[in-house]
Amino acid sequence: MRSKSLDLMNRIIDFVDKEYASKGRAPTLTEIAETLHIAKSTASVYIADMAEKGMIKSNFGSRGIITKKMMKTRQETKQVPVVGSIACGVPIFAEENIERYIPIPKDFLGNGNYFILQAQGNSMINAGISDGDYVIVRQQDTAEIGQIVVALIGEEATLKRYYIDRENKKVRLHPENNRMKDMYYDSIIIQGVAIKVIKDLI
């Protein structure tokens, strides 16, 4: 019985660590029970026992389990929210719903608040941003000329290089694609500046 108990405890920890690594959050008690094919009450008893033994920490919230591996990861990384997709061709509405979190090393980012958007389209390919890439954005409402920004136009957001057309008193958003033309607006709202790109190389 003791061997089975220890085995199940390790399976719970492994599952929690995998969920945290892939989704940036711990699983719920229901998710643990369903995945490991045990009763929810059994999962609850095991988690309480594991917390008492110091194997994990638990605040008994919906996703309140913290493993030792999670604690170490939290000290070294920042959980950056993925907040939907953004168009790199025609602007689309960027819904501010958090899909998941991606752990990013803190020294990779620096100070500030960040979010991640997934690029759609090929209007920024000359800047190294391809369809499907994840773009790390530092949240801010201003930008320097030439920076790649997340620009809100009405209720639509787009990722473009930012310029000011002083002669015509317009904001010029430049796509990094020779086949596409610049876009001009009287005003835009800057939501952030793109600082890094996460991409697959295969």
Protein Blocks (a to p, Z undefined) as FASTA:
>chain_A
ZZmmmmmmmmmmmmmmmmmmmnopacdfklmmmmnopafklmmmmmmmmmmnopaccehi
aklcccfklmmmmmmpccdddebjcdfkbccdddfbdfbdcdddfklnogcddddddded
jklmmnopaehiacdddddfbdcehiacdddehjaccdddddddfknopacddddbfkbc
cdddfbdcdfbdcfbdcddfZZ
